[in-house]
Amino acid sequence: MDLGCLYELKDGSKGTVQALGKRFGSLTGPPYIALDGDDRFGASANGENLRINGQMVSKIKRILVYTFIYEGIANWKGADGVVIVQCPGGSDIIVHMDEYGSRQIMCAIAMLENVNDTLSIEKIVQFFQGHRAMDQAFHWGLRWVNGSK
């Protein structure tokens, strides 16, 4: 199970932060979002973490946090994964992926949108057949190619 996000900045630039394709992002430059690593075997006690530079929220338009199963058949019940979206001053969004029986490999977890330079969070938990289908559902408009780790 991998963690990632789609992002759109206020200057119109769009992209993804995820281990697939080695797109780990940056906290000090665009997109002001960074993935701390790729826990390929579930061995890390801390899992994978996406961080957003809170001082640069004014440059961010929206972020879609997602998780996906990189290889093999989608088995969320067997993944034993938990996605937690934390935002200072707000309630955590906690999604236990093993509660879902979807056979689709991709799950949009939460949408973060800039409202008056504060990120508002909406829980989504919606499954898709892949990156392209999720992108189309949320109107990101990226061009997708096969990636690898």
Salt bridges, closest charged atoms under 4 A:
ASP2 OD2 - LYS149 NZ 2.53
GLU8 OE2 - LYS61 NZ 3.65
GLU8 OE1 - ARG62 NE 2.65
ASP36 OD2 - ARG51 NH1 3.65
ASP38 OD2 - ARG40 NE 3.38
ASP38 OD1 - LYS149 NZ 3.13
ASP117 OD1 - LYS10 NZ 3.27
